[in-house]
Each structure stands twice: as structure tokens, then as C-alpha cells.
Amino acid sequence: MNSSPKLVIFDCDGTLVDSQHMICAAMQQAFLDHRIECPSREKLLSIVGLSLVEAFERLSEGAQRYPVET
């Protein structure tokens, strides 16, 4: 019987790879593309992992600055 694993899964984000720079760069580019003032890096990082609706609500602090269609 072969005891070698058939599959190995790594949790690489934040463990093997620090993707914060790439996440912030992508969000900054999206704001730039839509001619919207970009929040600070700290504010952007505070929404990573939230749903899209929650993220935009937090970024706009309850205002309707960022319309979201789901």
C-alpha cells in the first residue's frame, strides 16, 4: 500500500505569501480607474476579508458614495 499523500493543500495567504501589497495595489487601481478618491492603505486593509457590501459600507461610512449591485 502506497502511503504517499494524493493531495497537499497549503494556506499560503499570510503564511507563505504576504499579499497585502498586491491587494492594496489592486484596490487603489480600481479607485483610480473609476475616478474615486482612494482611502488610506490602513482603511483598505481593514476591509480585506469582508463581503463586498460590508466593505463598501465601511469605506463610505454609511454614505451612498459607492453604489454596489449584487
Jmol script that loads the backbone (N, CA, C; Angstrom):
load data "model"
ATOM      1  N   MET A   1       0.839  -1.177   0.000  1.00  0.00           N
ATOM      2  CA  MET A   1       0.000   0.000   0.000  1.00  0.00           C
ATOM      3  C   MET A   1       0.886   1.243   0.000  1.00  0.00           C
ATOM      4  N   ASN A   2       0.597   2.182  -0.897  1.00  0.00           N
ATOM      5  CA  ASN A   2       1.339   3.431  -1.009  1.00  0.00           C
ATOM      6  C   ASN A   2       0.755   4.444  -0.022  1.00  0.00           C
ATOM      7  N   SER A   3       1.584   4.952   0.874  1.00  0.00           N
ATOM      8  CA  SER A   3       1.099   5.892   1.879  1.00  0.00           C
ATOM      9  C   SER A   3       1.385   7.351   1.514  1.00  0.00           C
ATOM     10  N   SER A   4       1.790   7.608   0.290  1.00  0.00           N
ATOM     11  CA  SER A   4       2.049   8.983  -0.140  1.00  0.00           C
ATOM     12  C   SER A   4       0.733   9.751  -0.234  1.00  0.00           C
ATOM     13  N   PRO A   5       0.743  11.008   0.183  1.00  0.00           N
ATOM     14  CA  PRO A   5      -0.487  11.793   0.081  1.00  0.00           C
ATOM     15  C   PRO A   5      -0.849  12.051  -1.379  1.00  0.00           C
ATOM     16  N   LYS A   6      -2.134  12.042  -1.660  1.00  0.00           N
ATOM     17  CA  LYS A   6      -2.605  12.331  -3.016  1.00  0.00           C
ATOM     18  C   LYS A   6      -2.765  13.829  -3.241  1.00  0.00           C
ATOM     19  N   LEU A   7      -2.933  14.562  -2.157  1.00  0.00           N
ATOM     20  CA  LEU A   7      -3.159  15.996  -2.269  1.00  0.00           C
ATOM     21  C   LEU A   7      -2.598  16.690  -1.032  1.00  0.00           C
ATOM     22  N   VAL A   8      -1.933  17.810  -1.259  1.00  0.00           N
ATOM     23  CA  VAL A   8      -1.436  18.634  -0.162  1.00  0.00           C
ATOM     24  C   VAL A   8      -1.955  20.046  -0.398  1.00  0.00           C
ATOM     25  N   ILE A   9      -2.581  20.620   0.617  1.00  0.00           N
ATOM     26  CA  ILE A   9      -3.134  21.966   0.500  1.00  0.00           C
ATOM     27  C   ILE A   9      -2.412  22.870   1.490  1.00  0.00           C
ATOM     28  N   PHE A  10      -1.958  24.015   1.006  1.00  0.00           N
ATOM     29  CA  PHE A  10      -1.297  24.996   1.852  1.00  0.00           C
ATOM     30  C   PHE A  10      -2.182  26.225   1.997  1.00  0.00           C
ATOM     31  N   ASP A  11      -2.230  26.782   3.176  1.00  0.00           N
ATOM     32  CA  ASP A  11      -2.866  28.075   3.404  1.00  0.00           C
ATOM     33  C   ASP A  11      -1.771  29.097   3.171  1.00  0.00           C
ATOM     34  N   CYS A  12      -1.651  29.579   1.944  1.00  0.00           N
ATOM     35  CA  CYS A  12      -0.475  30.386   1.623  1.00  0.00           C
ATOM     36  C   CYS A  12      -0.654  31.870   1.911  1.00  0.00           C
ATOM     37  N   ASP A  13      -1.858  32.423   1.828  1.00  0.00           N
ATOM     38  CA  ASP A  13      -2.019  33.861   2.015  1.00  0.00           C
ATOM     39  C   ASP A  13      -1.811  34.228   3.476  1.00  0.00           C
ATOM     40  N   GLY A  14      -0.809  35.018   3.715  1.00  0.00           N
ATOM     41  CA  GLY A  14      -0.467  35.411   5.076  1.00  0.00           C
ATOM     42  C   GLY A  14       0.473  34.433   5.753  1.00  0.00           C
ATOM     43  N   THR A  15       0.667  33.277   5.149  1.00  0.00           N
ATOM     44  CA  THR A  15       1.569  32.276   5.708  1.00  0.00           C
ATOM     45  C   THR A  15       2.811  32.161   4.832  1.00  0.00           C
ATOM     46  N   LEU A  16       2.611  31.773   3.584  1.00  0.00           N
ATOM     47  CA  LEU A  16       3.729  31.650   2.649  1.00  0.00           C
ATOM     48  C   LEU A  16       3.890  32.895   1.780  1.00  0.00           C
ATOM     49  N   VAL A  17       2.808  33.632   1.586  1.00  0.00           N
ATOM     50  CA  VAL A  17       2.816  34.810   0.724  1.00  0.00           C
ATOM     51  C   VAL A  17       2.169  35.970   1.471  1.00  0.00           C
ATOM     52  N   ASP A  18       2.802  37.122   1.449  1.00  0.00           N
ATOM     53  CA  ASP A  18       2.189  38.319   2.021  1.00  0.00           C
ATOM     54  C   ASP A  18       1.572  39.103   0.873  1.00  0.00           C
ATOM     55  N   SER A  19       0.265  38.993   0.714  1.00  0.00           N
ATOM     56  CA  SER A  19      -0.415  39.587  -0.435  1.00  0.00           C
ATOM     57  C   SER A  19      -0.963  40.983  -0.159  1.00  0.00           C
ATOM     58  N   GLN A  20      -0.685  41.553   1.008  1.00  0.00           N
ATOM     59  CA  GLN A  20      -1.225  42.875   1.335  1.00  0.00           C
ATOM     60  C   GLN A  20      -0.871  43.921   0.287  1.00  0.00           C
ATOM     61  N   HIS A  21       0.371  43.902  -0.184  1.00  0.00           N
ATOM     62  CA  HIS A  21       0.794  44.887  -1.185  1.00  0.00           C
ATOM     63  C   HIS A  21      -0.024  44.737  -2.463  1.00  0.00           C
ATOM     64  N   MET A  22      -0.226  43.504  -2.910  1.00  0.00           N
ATOM     65  CA  MET A  22      -0.977  43.264  -4.146  1.00  0.00           C
ATOM     66  C   MET A  22      -2.453  43.629  -3.988  1.00  0.00           C
ATOM     67  N   ILE A  23      -3.029  43.315  -2.835  1.00  0.00           N
ATOM     68  CA  ILE A  23      -4.435  43.644  -2.579  1.00  0.00           C
ATOM     69  C   ILE A  23      -4.626  45.156  -2.601  1.00  0.00           C
ATOM     70  N   CYS A  24      -3.770  45.878  -1.894  1.00  0.00           N
ATOM     71  CA  CYS A  24      -3.876  47.339  -1.862  1.00  0.00           C
ATOM     72  C   CYS A  24      -3.662  47.948  -3.243  1.00  0.00           C
ATOM     73  N   ALA A  25      -2.686  47.458  -3.976  1.00  0.00           N
ATOM     74  CA  ALA A  25      -2.421  47.982  -5.318  1.00  0.00           C
ATOM     75  C   ALA A  25      -3.622  47.772  -6.236  1.00  0.00           C
ATOM     76  N   ALA A  26      -4.259  46.613  -6.148  1.00  0.00           N
ATOM     77  CA  ALA A  26      -5.434  46.337  -6.980  1.00  0.00           C
ATOM     78  C   ALA A  26      -6.597  47.250  -6.609  1.00  0.00           C
ATOM     79  N   MET A  27      -6.823  47.442  -5.312  1.00  0.00           N
ATOM     80  CA  MET A  27      -7.917  48.324  -4.887  1.00  0.00           C
ATOM     81  C   MET A  27      -7.630  49.775  -5.268  1.00  0.00           C
ATOM     82  N   GLN A  28      -6.374  50.212  -5.104  1.00  0.00           N
ATOM     83  CA  GLN A  28      -6.019  51.579  -5.478  1.00  0.00           C
ATOM     84  C   GLN A  28      -6.242  51.800  -6.971  1.00  0.00           C
ATOM     85  N   GLN A  29      -5.894  50.817  -7.790  1.00  0.00           N
ATOM     86  CA  GLN A  29      -6.095  50.934  -9.230  1.00  0.00           C
ATOM     87  C   GLN A  29      -7.579  50.991  -9.574  1.00  0.00           C
ATOM     88  N   ALA A  30      -8.396  50.204  -8.881  1.00  0.00           N
ATOM     89  CA  ALA A  30      -9.845  50.220  -9.122  1.00  0.00           C
ATOM     90  C   ALA A  30     -10.430  51.595  -8.798  1.00  0.00           C
ATOM     91  N   PHE A  31     -10.017  52.183  -7.683  1.00  0.00           N
ATOM     92  CA  PHE A  31     -10.498  53.522  -7.343  1.00  0.00           C
ATOM     93  C   PHE A  31     -10.043  54.529  -8.390  1.00  0.00           C
ATOM     94  N   LEU A  32      -8.785  54.449  -8.802  1.00  0.00           N
ATOM     95  CA  LEU A  32      -8.244  55.348  -9.818  1.00  0.00           C
ATOM     96  C   LEU A  32      -9.017  55.213 -11.128  1.00  0.00           C
ATOM     97  N   ASP A  33      -9.268  53.979 -11.556  1.00  0.00           N
ATOM     98  CA  ASP A  33      -9.994  53.736 -12.806  1.00  0.00           C
ATOM     99  C   ASP A  33     -11.392  54.346 -12.801  1.00  0.00           C
ATOM    100  N   HIS A  34     -11.999  54.428 -11.619  1.00  0.00           N
ATOM    101  CA  HIS A  34     -13.360  54.966 -11.506  1.00  0.00           C
ATOM    102  C   HIS A  34     -13.375  56.411 -11.013  1.00  0.00           C
ATOM    103  N   ARG A  35     -12.182  57.016 -10.979  1.00  0.00           N
ATOM    104  CA  ARG A  35     -12.022  58.418 -10.579  1.00  0.00           C
ATOM    105  C   ARG A  35     -12.640  58.706  -9.209  1.00  0.00           C
ATOM    106  N   ILE A  36     -12.392  57.788  -8.283  1.00  0.00           N
ATOM    107  CA  ILE A  36     -12.864  57.932  -6.910  1.00  0.00           C
ATOM    108  C   ILE A  36     -11.637  58.085  -6.017  1.00  0.00           C
ATOM    109  N   GLU A  37     -11.713  59.018  -5.083  1.00  0.00           N
ATOM    110  CA  GLU A  37     -10.602  59.213  -4.152  1.00  0.00           C
ATOM    111  C   GLU A  37     -10.349  57.924  -3.378  1.00  0.00           C
ATOM    112  N   CYS A  38      -9.105  57.515  -3.351  1.00  0.00           N
ATOM    113  CA  CYS A  38      -8.748  56.249  -2.709  1.00  0.00           C
ATOM    114  C   CYS A  38      -8.537  56.434  -1.210  1.00  0.00           C
ATOM    115  N   PRO A  39      -9.140  55.566  -0.408  1.00  0.00           N
ATOM    116  CA  PRO A  39      -8.901  55.605   1.040  1.00  0.00           C
ATOM    117  C   PRO A  39      -7.446  55.250   1.360  1.00  0.00           C
ATOM    118  N   SER A  40      -7.058  55.487   2.584  1.00  0.00           N
ATOM    119  CA  SER A  40      -5.695  55.172   3.020  1.00  0.00           C
ATOM    120  C   SER A  40      -5.443  53.665   2.975  1.00  0.00           C
ATOM    121  N   ARG A  41      -4.175  53.308   2.956  1.00  0.00           N
ATOM    122  CA  ARG A  41      -3.792  51.890   2.964  1.00  0.00           C
ATOM    123  C   ARG A  41      -4.375  51.183   4.191  1.00  0.00           C
ATOM    124  N   GLU A  42      -4.320  51.849   5.332  1.00  0.00           N
ATOM    125  CA  GLU A  42      -4.849  51.256   6.563  1.00  0.00           C
ATOM    126  C   GLU A  42      -6.344  50.972   6.435  1.00  0.00           C
ATOM    127  N   LYS A  43      -7.076  51.911   5.838  1.00  0.00           N
ATOM    128  CA  LYS A  43      -8.522  51.740   5.649  1.00  0.00           C
ATOM    129  C   LYS A  43      -8.783  50.586   4.674  1.00  0.00           C
ATOM    130  N   LEU A  44      -7.996  50.511   3.603  1.00  0.00           N
ATOM    131  CA  LEU A  44      -8.164  49.424   2.636  1.00  0.00           C
ATOM    132  C   LEU A  44      -7.906  48.073   3.296  1.00  0.00           C
ATOM    133  N   LEU A  45      -6.849  47.989   4.078  1.00  0.00           N
ATOM    134  CA  LEU A  45      -6.526  46.720   4.733  1.00  0.00           C
ATOM    135  C   LEU A  45      -7.587  46.320   5.755  1.00  0.00           C
ATOM    136  N   SER A  46      -8.294  47.295   6.304  1.00  0.00           N
ATOM    137  CA  SER A  46      -9.312  46.983   7.311  1.00  0.00           C
ATOM    138  C   SER A  46     -10.533  46.285   6.721  1.00  0.00           C
ATOM    139  N   ILE A  47     -10.689  46.333   5.386  1.00  0.00           N
ATOM    140  CA  ILE A  47     -11.863  45.704   4.769  1.00  0.00           C
ATOM    141  C   ILE A  47     -11.554  44.360   4.122  1.00  0.00           C
ATOM    142  N   VAL A  48     -10.289  43.982   4.087  1.00  0.00           N
ATOM    143  CA  VAL A  48      -9.911  42.706   3.472  1.00  0.00           C
ATOM    144  C   VAL A  48     -10.602  41.567   4.221  1.00  0.00           C
ATOM    145  N   GLY A  49     -11.298  40.718   3.480  1.00  0.00           N
ATOM    146  CA  GLY A  49     -11.994  39.582   4.077  1.00  0.00           C
ATOM    147  C   GLY A  49     -13.477  39.815   4.292  1.00  0.00           C
ATOM    148  N   LEU A  50     -13.921  41.081   4.184  1.00  0.00           N
ATOM    149  CA  LEU A  50     -15.344  41.372   4.331  1.00  0.00           C
ATOM    150  C   LEU A  50     -16.076  41.103   3.020  1.00  0.00           C
ATOM    151  N   SER A  51     -17.391  40.978   3.094  1.00  0.00           N
ATOM    152  CA  SER A  51     -18.173  40.865   1.859  1.00  0.00           C
ATOM    153  C   SER A  51     -18.077  42.200   1.121  1.00  0.00           C
ATOM    154  N   LEU A  52     -18.391  42.200  -0.166  1.00  0.00           N
ATOM    155  CA  LEU A  52     -18.306  43.415  -0.969  1.00  0.00           C
ATOM    156  C   LEU A  52     -19.201  44.513  -0.401  1.00  0.00           C
ATOM    157  N   VAL A  53     -20.423  44.160  -0.040  1.00  0.00           N
ATOM    158  CA  VAL A  53     -21.354  45.149   0.506  1.00  0.00           C
ATOM    159  C   VAL A  53     -20.820  45.718   1.820  1.00  0.00           C
ATOM    160  N   GLU A  54     -20.365  44.853   2.726  1.00  0.00           N
ATOM    161  CA  GLU A  54     -19.814  45.320   4.007  1.00  0.00           C
ATOM    162  C   GLU A  54     -18.588  46.206   3.793  1.00  0.00           C
ATOM    163  N   ALA A  55     -17.739  45.812   2.849  1.00  0.00           N
ATOM    164  CA  ALA A  55     -16.519  46.577   2.585  1.00  0.00           C
ATOM    165  C   ALA A  55     -16.849  47.991   2.119  1.00  0.00           C
ATOM    166  N   PHE A  56     -17.769  48.114   1.172  1.00  0.00           N
ATOM    167  CA  PHE A  56     -18.105  49.438   0.658  1.00  0.00           C
ATOM    168  C   PHE A  56     -18.884  50.260   1.674  1.00  0.00           C
ATOM    169  N   GLU A  57     -19.706  49.615   2.487  1.00  0.00           N
ATOM    170  CA  GLU A  57     -20.385  50.347   3.556  1.00  0.00           C
ATOM    171  C   GLU A  57     -19.364  50.916   4.533  1.00  0.00           C
ATOM    172  N   ARG A  58     -18.369  50.122   4.877  1.00  0.00           N
ATOM    173  CA  ARG A  58     -17.344  50.591   5.810  1.00  0.00           C
ATOM    174  C   ARG A  58     -16.509  51.706   5.183  1.00  0.00           C
ATOM    175  N   LEU A  59     -16.157  51.552   3.906  1.00  0.00           N
ATOM    176  CA  LEU A  59     -15.360  52.582   3.243  1.00  0.00           C
ATOM    177  C   LEU A  59     -16.120  53.896   3.132  1.00  0.00           C
ATOM    178  N   SER A  60     -17.409  53.821   2.896  1.00  0.00           N
ATOM    179  CA  SER A  60     -18.195  55.044   2.726  1.00  0.00           C
ATOM    180  C   SER A  60     -18.786  55.534   4.042  1.00  0.00           C
ATOM    181  N   GLU A  61     -18.562  54.795   5.117  1.00  0.00           N
ATOM    182  CA  GLU A  61     -19.063  55.138   6.443  1.00  0.00           C
ATOM    183  C   GLU A  61     -20.557  55.431   6.426  1.00  0.00           C
ATOM    184  N   GLY A  62     -21.313  54.554   5.726  1.00  0.00           N
ATOM    185  CA  GLY A  62     -22.761  54.658   5.697  1.00  0.00           C
ATOM    186  C   GLY A  62     -23.312  55.544   4.595  1.00  0.00           C
ATOM    187  N   ALA A  63     -22.465  56.340   3.945  1.00  0.00           N
ATOM    188  CA  ALA A  63     -22.933  57.204   2.861  1.00  0.00           C
ATOM    189  C   ALA A  63     -23.166  56.381   1.603  1.00  0.00           C
ATOM    190  N   GLN A  64     -23.827  56.946   0.649  1.00  0.00           N
ATOM    191  CA  GLN A  64     -24.099  56.253  -0.614  1.00  0.00           C
ATOM    192  C   GLN A  64     -23.075  56.626  -1.686  1.00  0.00           C
ATOM    193  N   ARG A  65     -21.832  56.805  -1.289  1.00  0.00           N
ATOM    194  CA  ARG A  65     -20.793  57.205  -2.241  1.00  0.00           C
ATOM    195  C   ARG A  65     -20.425  56.104  -3.214  1.00  0.00           C
ATOM    196  N   TYR A  66     -20.548  54.845  -2.799  1.00  0.00           N
ATOM    197  CA  TYR A  66     -20.096  53.730  -3.616  1.00  0.00           C
ATOM    198  C   TYR A  66     -21.278  52.803  -3.885  1.00  0.00           C
ATOM    199  N   PRO A  67     -21.997  53.003  -4.982  1.00  0.00           N
ATOM    200  CA  PRO A  67     -23.131  52.115  -5.255  1.00  0.00           C
ATOM    201  C   PRO A  67     -22.656  50.690  -5.541  1.00  0.00           C
ATOM    202  N   VAL A  68     -23.351  49.724  -4.974  1.00  0.00           N
ATOM    203  CA  VAL A  68     -22.996  48.317  -5.144  1.00  0.00           C
ATOM    204  C   VAL A  68     -24.203  47.570  -5.664  1.00  0.00           C
ATOM    205  N   GLU A  69     -24.018  46.837  -6.750  1.00  0.00           N
ATOM    206  CA  GLU A  69     -25.071  45.979  -7.270  1.00  0.00           C
ATOM    207  C   GLU A  69     -24.621  44.544  -7.110  1.00  0.00           C
ATOM    208  N   THR A  70     -25.483  43.713  -6.527  1.00  0.00           N
ATOM    209  CA  THR A  70     -25.134  42.305  -6.357  1.00  0.00           C
ATOM    210  C   THR A  70     -26.119  41.427  -7.070  1.00  0.00           C
TER     211      THR A  70
END
end "model"
wireframe off; spacefill off
backbone 0.3
color backbone group
